Amino acid sequence: MVIKLKEECGFLFTQKLEQMFKDIKLSEELTVEFKQSPLGKNNAVELNVKVLTTGNWPNEQKDLSYSYLPPEINDCMS
């Protein structure tokens, strides 16, 4: 689908979409790597994180301060 869009509309039209797919793939790889690490194996919560490239994904302006996250997730983040 992306290739056809690129052919019809050009590279700039699909650039962000391609980066979004790369972000999804990277997130999956990092999740597998984390779950195989000692911290991931001993983790009390099922953690599913997506890594997104700024400017490529639609977003709402919200204050997503880490202080609002549960301690178990803050532990995983560190």
C-alpha positions, 0 to 999 in steps of 0.5 A: 500500500505504501509503495503504491501511495509513494508511486502515485503521490511522491516520497514526501506524501508517504514519508511520515507514514513510513516512519510510523511503520518503522516506529512500530517495528522498533517498538516491537523489537525493544519490547522483546529485548526488554522482556528477555532482560533480567528486569523484564523477566522479574517485572511484576507488570505486563508492560507494552510501550510504543516508541514514537518519533516526534512530529510523525504521529498525530497527538494532543498537547497533554502534560504526560509527566512521569510523576503521574505513572505508577511506581512499578512503571517508573521502576521499569523506565529507569 
